[in-house]
C-alpha cells in the first residue's frame, strides 16, 4: 500500500471527509449514501483504507483528520517527482514547461516561491 496513492473513490471519500471533519460515523454513512449510493459496509471498508494510510482516525464513532489535505497533496507531489524525475525538481519543471510558455505572472510567482525557500 502506497501512502500517497488513492483510487478514484478513495479520493472522493477523502475529499468528503476533509470537507466535513470532524464528524460522526453515522453522518458519514448518510453523506456517502447520498453522494455515492453506498451501503454502510462499503463506507466502513473505504474508511478503513483511509485510516490505514493515516489520513484519518476513527475512534468512538468519530472521524478526525490526521493528515490535512494540503499535506497529503504535498506528499503526492513529492512522491511523483521522486518516482518520475529521480527527485529532481528542476527536471520536473523542465518537463512541465516543455512546449508551454509561462505567463509573466506565473514566472514571478515561481520566482517568489523559490526565493522564499532558498537557503541563506
Secondary structure, 3 states (H helix, E strand, C coil): CCCCCCCHHHHHHHHHHHHHCCEEHHHHHHHHHHHHCCCHHHHHHHHHHHHHCCCEEEECCEEEECCCHHHHHHHHHHHHHHHHHCCCHHHHHHHHHCCCCCCHHHHHHHHHHHHHHCCC
